[in-house]
C-alpha cells in the first residue's frame, strides 16, 4: 500500500488517518499549522511522524491528503515542491481539482476524496466515517485507488466531474446543515407556548428520526406525510394564519417549503393537479 501523509490535522484529517490506519494503510507523516494538533493525530496513529514543515510530508509519503480548511488548500498546494508521481488529495466537497494545479504541473496526480458526512468533533467523525458515501474525482489510476480506499472504509463512491462539485456540495448543505436550521425553526415555534429549546428538541427528535427512517425504508416520494401530501387546505390555511400572527419571520420559509413539497405529493399520487394548483395558490405570498 502507498505510504500516506496528512497536511492538516483537524477533524477530517484525524478521522481519515485513524480509520485508514485501522484498515492497514500506512500513515507515516503529518504536518499542521498547529504542532499540538499534529501531535494529537500522530498519537492516535501507529507509525505516524510529526513533520516540522509541510514540505517534509512528500519526502516521507507517496500520497498526501490536504485536509486544511477549503480556503487554504490552494495555498498549501502552491507552497510544496511536489515530486513527480506524487498523489495529492484534497477533501473539499465544493472545489474541483483546479486548486491542485501545481501538483499536476509538477508531474503529480491530483484527486478529491470528500466524505459525505457530518463531523461535529473528532470522536463523532471517527465514528461516522464507516458506511459514508465519498465524492471522488480523479483520473486513473488514482481514481481506482480512491475507490478502493472508500470500500476499505466500508463506504460507497460517487464519481464526480469538476463541474458537478458545487451543486453536489450544495445538496449536502441542504440535507445536513439546513436540517439543523429546520430543527431550530421548529423549536423556536415551541418557545411561543413556553417550551424550552432542550425540551422541544427532545420532543421533536423522535419525529425527525422517524422521518429519516421512512426515507431509508420507504424512499421518495412515498415517505412523504402531512398536510401537503393529504392536500389538506384547511390545516395549511391555519398554519399560515398562525405564523402570520405569532412567528412572521418563519412565514416565507414555510411557504417556500410548502411549494417545494407539492411535486413530491403529486409523485406519490395522493393529490391531483387540481389540488396541487390550489396548494400553489395557498402558498403564494400575501395569501394571508
C-alpha positions as CSV (number, residue, x, y, z in Angstrom):
1,X,0.0,0.0,0.0
2,X,1.0,3.6,-0.6
3,X,2.6,5.4,2.3
4,X,0.3,8.3,3.3
5,X,0.8,11.7,4.9
6,X,-1.6,14.4,6.0
7,X,-1.3,18.2,5.8
8,X,-3.8,19.5,8.3
9,X,-4.7,17.7,11.5
10,X,-8.2,18.8,12.2
11,X,-11.4,16.8,12.5
12,X,-11.5,15.3,8.9
13,X,-7.8,14.7,8.7
14,X,-7.6,12.9,12.1
15,X,-10.7,10.8,11.4
16,X,-9.4,9.7,8.0
17,X,-5.9,9.0,9.3
18,X,-7.2,6.9,12.2
19,X,-9.7,4.9,10.0
20,X,-7.2,4.3,7.2
21,X,-4.5,3.1,9.5
22,X,-7.1,0.7,11.1
23,X,-7.6,-0.7,7.6
24,X,-3.9,-1.3,7.0
25,X,-2.9,1.8,5.2
26,X,0.5,3.1,6.4
27,X,0.0,6.7,7.6
28,X,3.6,7.9,8.1
29,X,3.6,11.7,8.3
30,X,1.5,14.6,9.5
31,X,2.1,18.4,9.4
32,X,-0.1,21.1,10.6
33,X,-0.1,24.8,11.3
34,X,-0.6,23.8,15.0
35,X,2.1,21.3,16.1
36,X,-0.1,20.3,19.0
37,X,-2.9,19.2,16.7
38,X,-0.3,17.2,14.6
39,X,1.0,15.6,17.7
40,X,-2.6,14.6,18.8
41,X,-3.2,13.0,15.4
42,X,0.2,11.2,15.5
43,X,-0.5,9.9,19.0
44,X,-3.6,8.1,17.6
45,X,-1.9,6.6,14.6
46,X,0.9,4.0,14.9
47,X,4.0,4.8,12.8
48,X,3.0,8.4,12.1
49,X,5.7,11.0,12.4
50,X,5.1,14.7,13.1
51,X,6.8,16.9,10.5
52,X,8.1,20.3,11.3
53,X,7.3,21.6,7.8
54,X,4.6,20.7,5.2
55,X,7.4,20.3,2.7
56,X,8.6,17.2,4.7
57,X,5.4,15.3,4.0
58,X,6.1,14.4,0.4
59,X,9.6,13.3,1.4
60,X,8.1,10.6,3.6
61,X,4.8,9.8,1.9
62,X,3.7,8.8,-1.6
63,X,0.2,10.1,-1.2
64,X,-0.7,13.3,0.7
65,X,-4.1,14.4,1.9
66,X,-4.5,18.1,2.2
67,X,-7.1,18.3,5.0
68,X,-7.0,22.0,5.7
69,X,-9.9,24.4,5.6
70,X,-11.0,24.9,2.0
71,X,-9.6,28.4,1.6
72,X,-6.1,27.1,2.5
73,X,-6.0,24.2,0.1
74,X,-4.6,26.0,-2.9
75,X,-2.2,28.0,-0.8
76,X,-0.8,24.8,0.7
77,X,-0.6,23.1,-2.7
78,X,1.3,26.0,-4.1
79,X,3.9,26.0,-1.3
80,X,5.0,22.4,-1.6
81,X,7.6,21.2,-4.2
82,X,5.7,18.1,-5.2
83,X,7.8,15.3,-6.7
84,X,6.8,13.7,-10.0
85,X,4.3,10.8,-9.4
86,X,3.1,12.2,-6.0
87,X,-0.5,11.6,-5.4
88,X,-2.2,14.7,-3.7
89,X,-5.8,14.5,-2.5
90,X,-7.9,17.3,-1.2
91,X,-11.1,16.7,0.9
92,X,-13.3,19.6,-0.2
93,X,-16.8,18.9,-1.3
94,X,-17.1,22.1,-3.3
95,X,-13.8,22.5,-5.0
96,X,-12.7,20.8,-8.2
97,X,-9.2,19.6,-8.9
98,X,-8.3,23.0,-10.4
99,X,-7.0,24.1,-7.0
100,X,-4.3,21.4,-7.2
101,X,-2.9,22.7,-10.5
102,X,0.6,22.9,-9.1
103,X,0.5,19.2,-8.4
104,X,-0.2,18.2,-12.0
105,X,2.3,20.8,-13.3
106,X,4.9,19.0,-11.2
107,X,4.0,15.7,-12.7
108,X,1.9,14.5,-9.8
109,X,-1.6,13.2,-9.7
110,X,-4.5,15.2,-8.2
111,X,-7.6,13.8,-6.6
112,X,-10.5,14.7,-4.4
113,X,-11.9,12.5,-1.7
114,X,-14.8,14.0,0.2
115,X,-16.6,12.2,3.0
116,X,-20.3,13.0,2.6
117,X,-20.8,13.1,6.3
118,X,-21.3,15.4,9.3
119,X,-18.5,15.8,11.8
120,X,-19.3,17.7,14.9
121,X,-16.0,16.7,16.6
122,X,-13.1,14.2,16.2
123,X,-14.8,11.4,18.0
124,X,-18.0,11.7,16.1
125,X,-16.1,11.9,12.9
126,X,-14.2,8.7,13.6
127,X,-17.5,7.0,14.4
128,X,-19.3,8.4,11.3
129,X,-16.7,7.5,8.7
130,X,-17.7,3.8,8.2
131,X,-20.6,3.5,5.8
132,X,-20.3,7.0,4.4
133,X,-20.5,7.9,0.7
134,X,-17.4,9.5,-0.7
135,X,-17.4,12.0,-3.5
136,X,-14.4,11.2,-5.6
137,X,-12.7,13.0,-8.5
138,X,-9.5,11.8,-10.2
139,X,-8.1,10.2,-13.3
140,X,-6.9,6.6,-13.4
141,X,-5.0,5.0,-11.8
142,X,-5.7,7.3,-8.8
143,X,-9.4,7.1,-9.3
144,X,-9.3,3.3,-8.8
145,X,-7.1,3.7,-5.7
146,X,-9.6,6.2,-4.2
147,X,-12.5,3.8,-4.9
148,X,-10.6,1.0,-3.1
149,X,-10.0,3.3,-0.2
150,X,-13.7,4.1,0.1
151,X,-14.5,0.4,0.0
152,X,-11.9,-0.3,2.7
153,X,-13.6,2.3,4.9
154,X,-16.9,0.5,4.5
155,X,-18.3,3.2,2.3
156,X,-19.6,3.9,-1.2
157,X,-18.4,6.2,-4.0
158,X,-20.0,8.7,-6.3
159,X,-17.6,9.7,-9.1
160,X,-17.9,13.4,-9.8
161,X,-16.7,15.8,-12.6
162,X,-15.3,19.2,-11.6
163,X,-18.5,20.9,-12.9
164,X,-20.6,18.7,-10.5
165,X,-18.8,19.7,-7.3
166,X,-20.6,22.9,-6.3
167,X,-24.1,21.5,-6.7
168,X,-23.0,18.3,-5.0
169,X,-21.9,20.3,-2.1
170,X,-25.0,22.5,-2.1
171,X,-27.1,19.3,-1.8
172,X,-25.1,18.2,1.2
173,X,-25.6,21.6,2.8
174,X,-29.4,21.3,2.3
175,X,-29.6,17.7,3.6
176,X,-27.3,18.3,6.6
177,X,-26.8,21.9,7.7
178,X,-30.3,23.0,6.9
179,X,-31.8,20.1,8.8
180,X,-30.3,21.9,11.8
181,X,-31.9,25.1,10.6
182,X,-35.3,23.3,10.3
183,X,-34.9,22.0,13.9
184,X,-34.2,25.5,15.1
185,X,-37.3,26.9,13.3
186,X,-39.4,24.1,14.9
187,X,-38.0,24.6,18.4
188,X,-38.5,28.4,18.1
189,X,-42.2,27.8,17.5
190,X,-42.4,25.7,20.6
191,X,-41.0,28.6,22.6
192,X,-44.1,30.6,21.7
193,X,-46.0,28.2,24.0
194,X,-43.3,28.3,26.7
195,X,-41.4,25.1,25.9
196,X,-37.6,25.4,26.1
197,X,-35.3,24.6,23.3
198,X,-33.9,21.4,25.1
199,X,-37.4,20.2,25.8
200,X,-38.6,20.9,22.3
201,X,-35.6,19.2,20.8
202,X,-36.1,16.1,22.9
203,X,-39.8,16.0,21.9
204,X,-39.1,16.6,18.1
205,X,-36.1,14.3,17.7
206,X,-38.2,11.0,17.5
207,X,-40.3,12.6,14.8
208,X,-37.2,13.7,12.9
209,X,-35.6,10.2,13.3
210,X,-38.8,8.6,12.2
211,X,-38.7,10.7,9.1
212,X,-35.1,9.7,8.3
213,X,-36.2,6.0,8.9
214,X,-39.0,6.5,6.4
215,X,-36.7,8.0,3.9
216,X,-34.4,5.0,4.2
217,X,-37.1,2.3,4.3
218,X,-39.8,3.7,2.1
219,X,-37.9,6.2,0.0
220,X,-39.1,9.2,-2.0
221,X,-41.8,10.1,-2.8
222,X,-43.8,7.5,-0.7
223,X,-42.3,8.6,2.6
224,X,-44.0,12.0,2.4
225,X,-46.7,12.5,5.1
226,X,-48.5,15.6,6.4
227,X,-51.0,18.2,5.1
228,X,-49.4,18.8,1.7
229,X,-49.4,15.0,1.0
230,X,-53.1,14.9,2.0
231,X,-54.0,18.1,0.2
232,X,-55.3,19.5,3.5
233,X,-56.0,23.1,2.6
234,X,-57.8,23.9,5.9
235,X,-54.9,22.9,8.1
236,X,-52.3,24.7,5.9
237,X,-54.5,27.8,6.0
238,X,-54.5,27.7,9.8
239,X,-50.7,27.3,9.8
240,X,-50.3,30.4,7.6
241,X,-52.6,32.4,9.7
242,X,-50.9,31.4,13.0
243,X,-47.4,32.1,11.5
244,X,-48.5,35.5,10.2
245,X,-49.8,36.3,13.7
246,X,-47.1,34.8,16.0
247,X,-44.0,34.0,14.0
248,X,-44.0,36.1,10.8
249,X,-40.2,35.6,10.4
250,X,-40.9,32.0,9.5
251,X,-43.8,32.6,7.1
252,X,-41.8,32.9,3.9
253,X,-39.7,29.8,4.6
254,X,-42.9,27.8,5.4
255,X,-44.4,28.9,2.1
256,X,-41.4,28.0,0.1
257,X,-41.0,24.6,1.7
258,X,-44.7,24.0,1.0
259,X,-44.3,24.9,-2.6
260,X,-41.3,22.5,-2.9
261,X,-43.3,19.7,-1.3
262,X,-46.2,19.8,-3.8
263,X,-44.3,17.9,-6.6
264,X,-43.5,15.2,-4.1
265,X,-47.2,14.8,-3.2
266,X,-48.0,14.7,-6.9
267,X,-45.4,12.0,-7.5
268,X,-46.8,10.0,-4.5
269,X,-50.2,10.2,-6.1
270,X,-52.1,11.4,-3.1
271,X,-53.1,14.7,-4.7
272,X,-54.1,15.6,-8.2
273,X,-53.3,18.5,-10.4
274,X,-56.4,20.5,-9.3
275,X,-55.5,20.2,-5.6
276,X,-51.8,21.0,-6.5
277,X,-53.0,24.2,-8.2
278,X,-55.0,25.1,-5.1
279,X,-52.0,24.5,-2.9
280,X,-49.7,26.6,-5.0
281,X,-52.2,29.5,-4.7
282,X,-52.4,29.0,-1.0
283,X,-48.6,29.2,-0.6
284,X,-48.4,32.3,-2.7
285,X,-47.2,35.3,-0.7
286,X,-49.8,37.7,0.5
287,X,-52.4,34.9,0.7
288,X,-52.9,35.6,4.4
